[in-house]
């Protein structure tokens, strides 16, 4: 049995409703979201819009303080520090830096009605 697109959108919106920040990682964040946190890289704010077309997405920009990486994952949080871990995703491709810079990441949360 499949859910209607409206139900999928409602589920996505409920799942990300409290997500306010994204953290960058150099490996799998693990079950608590606290493993392999990218050193010196602060969480960045995110404001995911209402789901449409089975997904919601927003691009965030991380400030990279110096050489580092590879950056492999992001995690979703309810606060700029501490807070509740809400989930994670893999970066494809992974990114590494030889010096300071910025990294744009498009965070996409999807659902399916089939």
Wavefront OBJ file of the C-alpha trace (Angstrom):
o trace
v 0.000 0.000 0.000
v 1.287 3.459 -0.848
v 0.746 6.741 0.946
v -0.532 9.782 -0.899
v 1.966 12.465 -1.825
v 0.276 14.778 0.685
v 0.948 12.263 3.505
v 4.566 11.870 2.421
v 4.991 15.653 2.465
v 3.401 15.850 5.918
v 5.754 13.134 7.200
v 8.846 14.883 5.808
v 7.730 18.219 7.250
v 7.148 16.602 10.665
v 10.540 14.866 10.566
v 12.469 18.074 9.842
v 10.232 20.476 11.751
v 12.680 20.897 14.629
v 15.897 20.681 12.579
v 17.752 23.998 12.834
v 21.434 23.153 12.244
v 23.751 20.936 10.202
v 27.138 19.533 11.326
v 29.982 18.440 9.034
v 31.831 15.133 9.637
v 34.971 13.353 8.443
v 33.383 9.912 8.822
v 30.107 8.249 9.742
v 28.494 10.249 12.602
v 27.335 7.023 14.263
v 24.130 6.377 16.163
v 24.389 9.489 18.329
v 25.679 11.831 15.597
v 28.787 12.717 17.596
v 31.482 10.623 15.883
v 34.016 12.120 13.457
v 32.888 15.741 13.899
v 34.920 17.984 11.572
v 37.514 19.768 13.705
v 37.118 23.545 13.844
v 33.979 23.580 11.697
v 30.909 25.049 13.406
v 27.364 23.848 12.828
v 25.484 26.033 10.380
v 21.852 27.099 10.496
v 19.365 25.551 8.088
v 15.749 26.422 7.350
v 14.250 23.583 5.338
v 11.170 24.650 3.346
v 7.900 22.720 3.188
v 8.241 19.459 1.286
v 7.302 19.403 -2.381
v 7.773 16.709 -4.999
v 8.574 14.163 -2.290
v 11.447 16.131 -0.768
v 12.729 19.233 0.933
v 16.163 20.710 0.416
v 18.322 23.672 1.288
v 21.941 24.593 0.597
v 24.179 25.504 3.530
v 27.719 26.872 3.551
v 30.366 25.612 5.972
v 33.434 27.722 6.744
v 36.522 25.523 6.597
v 39.287 27.012 8.825
v 42.248 25.288 7.158
v 43.481 22.100 5.549
v 41.216 19.187 6.374
v 38.987 16.396 5.284
v 37.936 14.370 3.642
v 34.506 15.615 4.658
v 32.188 12.660 4.189
v 28.889 13.178 6.065
v 26.517 15.763 7.492
v 24.195 15.413 10.466
v 20.977 17.243 11.358
v 20.467 18.851 14.784
v 17.890 20.832 16.771
v 20.412 23.382 18.088
v 23.688 25.153 17.282
v 25.381 23.191 20.092
v 24.064 20.205 21.994
v 20.472 19.587 20.995
v 18.928 16.445 19.571
v 20.500 14.448 16.754
v 17.923 13.908 13.993
v 19.775 11.967 11.283
v 22.643 12.052 8.812
v 23.602 11.671 5.189
v 26.637 10.936 3.025
v 28.414 13.609 0.975
v 28.965 12.549 -2.616
v 31.559 13.439 -3.623
v 33.661 13.707 -0.498
v 35.569 16.980 -0.194
v 39.039 17.833 1.138
v 40.711 21.218 1.551
v 44.381 22.215 1.252
v 43.649 25.466 3.113
v 40.838 27.658 4.379
v 37.687 27.975 2.297
v 33.971 27.349 2.174
v 32.004 24.222 1.370
v 28.467 24.421 -0.016
v 26.329 21.372 0.771
v 22.793 20.796 -0.466
v 20.876 18.935 2.225
v 18.025 16.902 0.738
v 15.463 14.937 2.769
v 13.274 12.620 0.685
v 10.271 10.380 1.064
v 8.382 8.056 -1.240
v 4.716 7.331 -1.854
v 5.389 3.969 -3.510
l 1 2 3 4 5 6 7 8 9 10 11 12 13 14 15 16 17 18 19 20 21 22 23 24 25 26 27 28 29 30 31 32 33 34 35 36 37 38 39 40 41 42 43 44 45 46 47 48 49 50 51 52 53 54 55 56 57 58 59 60 61 62 63 64 65 66 67 68 69 70 71 72 73 74 75 76 77 78 79 80 81 82 83 84 85 86 87 88 89 90 91 92 93 94 95 96 97 98 99 100 101 102 103 104 105 106 107 108 109 110 111 112 113 114
